[in-house]
Every structure is written in structure tokens, then in C-alpha cells.
Amino acid sequence: MEGENIRTGEQTGRDGISRKTLFKAALIAAPVPLLAGQVPALARDSAASGGPLTPTPYCDDGDDPTPPQTEGPYFKPNSPQRTVLPGAGTKLVVSGYVFGLACQPLANVLLDFWQADNNGAYDNVTYNFRGHQYTDAQGAFKLTTIVPGLYPGRTRHIHVKAQAPGRPVLTTQLYFPGEPRNNTDTIFDPALLMTVRTVGTGKEATFDFVLNVPGAPPTNPPTSPPPGGTTWKAGVTYQAGDQVTYDGVTYRCLQGHQARAGWEPPNVPALWQRV
């Protein structure tokens, strides 16, 4: 691709537990099974470490940078701006963040998604299962679509182009863990695996992008008093199943951890579930 790459990494905090491990454990702590296969790291795991990230999609041991991927023959420009790609199939919600090299979230990043329908076919006439969106002020995105179908020669995947304002375009593909065709698809790269779990009759996936965008590291979260109707407190050690309120809303702890400023329940759905 044209000069951009993405990466996530793992850093170990002072408590000896890496944020990568913490968030991975939180994702599998809820009573829903994670799909079989590898569990990638998330860029947010090292966002508070202070160290720069290398622009690749994912790192397992801090090595083997992963290249971007071909756009394939089915990209179609001028997709509609939307966060929901409607259609028949198993519901899939993909969410995550886009970071720069200094771990700062990137706002207004263009993310253009396209994929096959439930039968493995691309719509090359109109714009079914095509759409673009922009990250919010926190660098977050959320795509509601379906699990794409299979077609000859490829494993299950979603295409995406990502572009920060004034920067080159990154083209890549996102994959599903536990797919049999992952072993035979010549394009498949485990560095681009999403974290996927089953929720009811649908699936939820998580992936963080890190673009080749320099910048200053983020400042520490503000320490202003929490809003009213809040029992959650930084510094408290919570266990899975504990319930707290934050700004009048009740949350259930998904994974035991010591609360920190910036990890308030609305900010870390991997650790807290709204009830």
C-alpha cells in the first residue's frame, strides 16, 4: 500500500499485568465463548505506556512487521457515509479505535468498509455492504454489518481503507479467528485477526488500527471529581461480577482489576458491562 501500516503491541505495567493481557481476559470473561483461534492484541492495551508503536496491524512478540493487504478486484469508490450496512445474515458489530504512533487517538479518520454478502457475492452495481464513516473525537469507530459469506479461494474477511486527515491511505483486510480456510488462503495474515465473540444470535468483533501518524503522547486523564450517582472509584480493586454505578448508570465488572483514572466504566466496555 501507499506508505501506511498499522500495529498493536503489548506493554507491561508496574503491577506486572500487561494491559494486553487485561483486556484480552476481559473480553473472554463475559459468559459468551470466544471463537476458536488466536486472540490478537489491541492497540489500546499499550496506549498509556508512553512508548511509541510501530505501524503494523498487530504484534505477537514485538517482531515481524505485517504489511498492508491488497484491495482486491471489488473496491468501488464513492460509498455512502453510514455506520450500518443492512442485509440478511448473522449480525456482526465491529468496533475499535484508531491510534497514531504515539498512542494518541486519531479523530476524523476515514474508514471505508466493503465486503461480500451472506452468499459470498459482492455488489458491484450499487452499494450493498459498502460504506464509509469517520472516527469520533476519541478515535473510536463502530460498524454494524453481517458476517460475510465465503467464496472460492478466500477465507472470511472484511476489506477496509483507513486514512487520517492529510495522510496516505492504508488498505488492508480483517479476518476471523477459527476459520478453516485461514490455513489455505494465500492472502490471510494472522496479524489481521479480529477478536470475535458470539453474543446471542450475533457476533461482536474488536480491532484497533495504528496508523503511521506521528504526534505527542496523550496527557494523563483529568482527575476531576466523578459525576453524581457514582459509586465507582479509582484505586479500588474490583472482582468479576461486582456492580457499581457511574453517572447514575449501573455496570457489572467483567474482569477483576484495579480501577484507574481513565478506566471509568463508560470508557472501557472490555472491563464493564452496562446492566
C-alpha positions as CSV (number, residue, x, y, z in Angstrom):
1,M,0.0,0.0,0.0
2,E,0.9,3.6,-0.2
3,G,3.1,4.1,2.8
4,E,0.9,3.3,5.8
5,N,0.8,0.4,8.1
6,I,-0.9,-0.5,11.4
7,R,0.2,-2.3,14.6
8,T,-0.9,-3.1,18.1
9,G,1.5,-4.0,20.9
10,E,1.9,-5.2,24.4
11,Q,3.4,-3.3,27.3
12,T,3.6,-4.5,30.9
13,G,2.6,-2.1,33.7
14,R,4.1,-1.6,37.1
15,D,1.7,-4.2,38.6
16,G,3.2,-6.9,36.4
17,I,0.0,-7.4,34.4
18,S,0.1,-6.2,30.8
19,R,-2.8,-4.2,29.5
20,K,-2.9,-6.5,26.6
21,T,-3.5,-9.4,29.0
22,L,-6.0,-7.5,31.0
23,F,-8.2,-6.5,28.0
24,K,-7.9,-10.0,26.4
25,A,-9.0,-11.5,29.7
26,A,-11.9,-9.0,30.0
27,L,-13.1,-9.9,26.5
28,I,-13.4,-13.5,27.4
29,A,-14.7,-13.1,30.9
30,A,-18.3,-12.5,29.8
31,P,-20.5,-15.6,29.6
32,V,-20.1,-15.8,25.8
33,P,-17.5,-18.0,24.0
34,L,-14.6,-16.6,22.1
35,L,-14.2,-18.1,18.7
36,A,-11.5,-20.7,18.4
37,G,-8.2,-19.5,17.2
38,Q,-5.7,-16.8,18.1
39,V,-6.6,-13.8,20.2
40,P,-4.9,-10.6,18.8
41,A,-3.8,-7.8,21.0
42,L,-5.4,-4.4,20.9
43,A,-3.6,-1.1,20.5
44,R,-5.4,0.4,23.4
45,D,-3.6,-2.1,25.7
46,S,-0.4,0.0,25.4
47,A,-1.9,3.4,24.9
48,A,-0.8,4.5,28.4
49,S,2.6,3.0,28.3
50,G,4.3,6.1,26.9
51,G,6.3,4.2,24.3
52,P,5.8,4.6,20.5
53,L,4.0,1.9,18.5
54,T,5.4,0.5,15.2
55,P,2.9,0.9,12.4
56,T,1.7,-2.6,11.8
57,P,-1.7,-4.2,12.5
58,Y,-0.6,-6.4,15.4
59,C,2.5,-7.8,17.1
60,D,2.8,-11.0,18.9
61,D,6.4,-10.9,20.2
62,G,7.3,-7.4,19.0
63,D,8.6,-8.6,15.7
64,D,7.7,-9.5,12.1
65,P,6.0,-6.2,11.0
66,T,2.9,-7.0,8.9
67,P,2.4,-5.4,5.5
68,P,-0.9,-3.9,4.4
69,Q,-3.1,-6.0,2.1
70,T,-4.3,-5.8,-1.5
71,E,-7.6,-4.1,-2.1
72,G,-8.7,-6.9,-4.4
73,P,-10.9,-6.6,-7.5
74,Y,-14.1,-5.4,-5.8
75,F,-13.4,-2.0,-4.4
76,K,-15.9,0.7,-5.5
77,P,-15.3,4.4,-4.7
78,N,-17.8,6.9,-3.5
79,S,-19.5,4.6,-1.0
80,P,-22.3,6.1,1.1
81,Q,-21.5,7.5,4.6
82,R,-23.1,5.2,7.1
83,T,-22.2,3.0,10.1
84,V,-24.8,0.3,9.4
85,L,-24.6,-2.0,6.3
86,P,-28.0,-3.6,6.2
87,G,-28.8,-7.0,4.8
88,A,-29.7,-10.6,5.6
89,G,-27.2,-12.7,7.6
90,T,-25.7,-13.1,11.0
91,K,-25.4,-9.7,12.7
92,L,-21.8,-8.6,13.2
93,V,-20.7,-5.5,15.1
94,V,-17.1,-4.4,14.6
95,S,-15.7,-1.7,16.9
96,G,-12.4,-0.3,18.0
97,Y,-10.1,2.7,17.9
98,V,-7.6,4.3,15.6
99,F,-4.3,5.4,17.1
100,G,-1.2,7.2,15.9
101,L,2.4,6.2,16.6
102,A,2.4,8.0,20.0
103,C,-0.7,6.1,21.1
104,Q,-2.9,9.1,20.8
105,P,-6.4,8.5,19.4
106,L,-7.0,9.9,16.0
107,A,-10.2,11.8,15.3
108,N,-11.8,12.1,11.8
109,V,-10.1,9.2,10.3
110,L,-11.9,7.9,7.2
111,L,-12.7,4.2,7.3
112,D,-14.2,2.8,4.1
113,F,-15.5,-0.8,4.5
114,W,-16.7,-3.3,1.9
115,Q,-17.4,-7.0,2.0
116,A,-19.3,-9.9,0.5
117,D,-22.9,-10.6,1.3
118,N,-24.2,-13.7,3.1
119,N,-23.7,-15.8,-0.1
120,G,-20.2,-14.6,-0.7
121,A,-21.1,-12.2,-3.5
122,Y,-20.0,-8.5,-3.9
123,D,-22.5,-5.9,-5.1
124,N,-20.6,-4.2,-7.9
125,V,-23.6,-2.3,-9.3
126,T,-25.0,-0.5,-6.2
127,Y,-23.5,-0.1,-2.7
128,N,-24.8,-3.0,-0.7
129,F,-22.4,-3.9,2.1
130,R,-20.3,-0.8,1.3
131,G,-20.0,2.3,3.4
132,H,-17.6,4.8,5.0
133,Q,-17.5,6.5,8.3
134,Y,-15.2,8.7,10.4
135,T,-13.7,8.1,13.9
136,D,-15.2,10.3,16.6
137,A,-13.2,12.7,18.9
138,Q,-12.0,9.7,20.9
139,G,-10.7,7.9,17.8
140,A,-13.5,5.3,18.1
141,F,-15.5,3.6,15.3
142,K,-18.3,1.1,15.1
143,L,-19.6,-0.8,12.1
144,T,-22.8,-2.8,12.2
145,T,-23.0,-5.3,9.3
146,I,-23.2,-9.1,8.9
147,V,-20.7,-11.9,8.9
148,P,-19.6,-12.1,5.2
149,G,-20.1,-15.3,3.3
150,L,-17.4,-17.4,1.7
151,Y,-16.5,-17.6,-2.0
152,P,-13.9,-19.8,-3.8
153,G,-10.3,-19.2,-3.0
154,R,-10.7,-16.9,0.1
155,T,-11.4,-17.2,3.8
156,R,-13.9,-15.0,5.5
157,H,-12.8,-11.3,5.6
158,I,-13.7,-7.6,5.5
159,H,-11.9,-5.0,3.4
160,V,-11.1,-1.6,4.8
161,K,-9.3,1.6,3.7
162,A,-8.2,3.9,6.5
163,Q,-6.9,7.5,6.0
164,A,-6.1,10.1,8.7
165,P,-6.6,13.7,7.6
166,G,-3.9,14.7,5.2
167,R,-2.2,11.3,5.3
168,P,-1.8,8.5,2.8
169,V,-4.4,5.7,2.6
170,L,-3.9,2.3,4.3
171,T,-5.6,-0.6,2.6
172,T,-6.0,-3.8,4.4
173,Q,-8.3,-6.7,5.3
174,L,-9.7,-8.0,8.6
175,Y,-10.0,-11.7,9.4
176,F,-12.0,-14.0,11.7
177,P,-10.2,-16.5,14.1
178,G,-11.0,-20.2,13.9
179,E,-11.9,-20.2,10.2
180,P,-10.8,-23.5,8.5
181,R,-9.9,-21.6,5.3
182,N,-7.4,-19.4,7.2
183,N,-4.9,-22.2,6.7
184,T,-5.3,-22.3,2.9
185,D,-6.0,-18.7,2.0
186,T,-2.7,-17.4,0.5
187,I,-3.5,-13.8,1.4
188,F,-4.6,-14.5,5.0
189,D,-2.4,-12.9,7.7
190,P,-2.9,-13.8,11.4
191,A,-1.7,-10.3,12.2
192,L,-5.0,-9.0,10.9
193,L,-7.2,-11.3,13.0
194,M,-10.1,-9.6,14.9
195,T,-11.1,-10.6,18.4
196,V,-14.5,-12.1,17.9
197,R,-17.1,-13.5,20.3
198,T,-20.6,-14.8,20.0
199,V,-23.3,-12.6,21.6
200,G,-26.8,-14.1,21.4
201,T,-27.6,-14.8,17.8
202,G,-24.9,-12.4,16.5
203,K,-21.2,-11.7,16.9
204,E,-19.1,-8.9,18.2
205,A,-15.6,-8.1,16.9
206,T,-12.9,-5.8,18.1
207,F,-9.9,-4.4,16.2
208,D,-7.7,-1.4,16.8
209,F,-5.8,0.4,14.0
210,V,-2.5,2.2,14.5
211,L,-1.7,4.5,11.5
212,N,1.7,5.8,10.6
213,V,0.9,9.3,12.0
214,P,3.4,11.0,14.4
215,G,2.3,13.0,17.4
216,A,2.7,13.8,21.0
217,P,1.7,11.2,23.6
218,P,-1.7,11.7,25.3
219,T,-1.8,13.6,28.6
220,N,-3.0,11.9,31.7
221,P,-6.8,11.6,32.2
222,P,-8.3,14.5,34.1
223,T,-8.8,14.0,37.8
224,S,-12.0,16.0,38.2
225,P,-14.5,14.5,40.7
226,P,-16.8,11.8,39.2
227,P,-20.4,12.8,38.4
228,G,-23.2,12.4,40.8
229,G,-24.8,8.9,41.3
230,T,-21.3,7.3,41.2
231,T,-20.0,4.5,43.4
232,W,-17.1,3.6,41.1
233,K,-13.7,4.8,42.5
234,A,-10.2,4.8,41.1
235,G,-7.8,2.7,43.2
236,V,-10.4,0.1,44.2
237,T,-9.8,-3.5,43.3
238,Y,-13.0,-4.9,41.6
239,Q,-13.8,-8.5,41.1
240,A,-15.8,-10.1,38.2
241,G,-19.5,-9.7,39.0
242,D,-19.1,-6.6,41.2
243,Q,-21.7,-3.9,40.4
244,V,-21.1,-0.1,40.5
245,T,-22.9,3.0,39.4
246,Y,-21.4,5.7,37.3
247,D,-23.3,8.9,36.5
248,G,-26.5,7.1,37.6
249,V,-25.9,4.0,35.4
250,T,-25.3,0.5,36.8
251,Y,-22.3,-1.5,35.4
252,R,-21.2,-5.1,36.1
253,C,-17.5,-5.9,36.3
254,L,-16.4,-8.4,33.6
255,Q,-12.8,-9.0,34.8
256,G,-11.1,-8.4,38.1
257,H,-8.8,-5.4,38.0
258,Q,-7.7,-2.3,40.0
259,A,-9.6,0.7,38.8
260,R,-7.6,3.6,37.4
261,A,-8.4,7.2,36.3
262,G,-9.3,6.9,32.6
263,W,-10.8,3.4,33.1
264,E,-14.2,4.6,34.1
265,P,-17.0,2.1,33.2
266,P,-18.3,4.0,30.1
267,N,-14.7,4.2,28.8
268,V,-13.8,0.5,29.0
269,P,-16.5,-1.8,27.8
270,A,-14.0,-4.6,27.9
271,L,-14.0,-4.3,31.7
272,W,-17.5,-3.1,32.5
273,Q,-20.9,-4.1,31.0
274,R,-23.9,-1.8,31.3
275,V,-26.8,-3.6,33.0
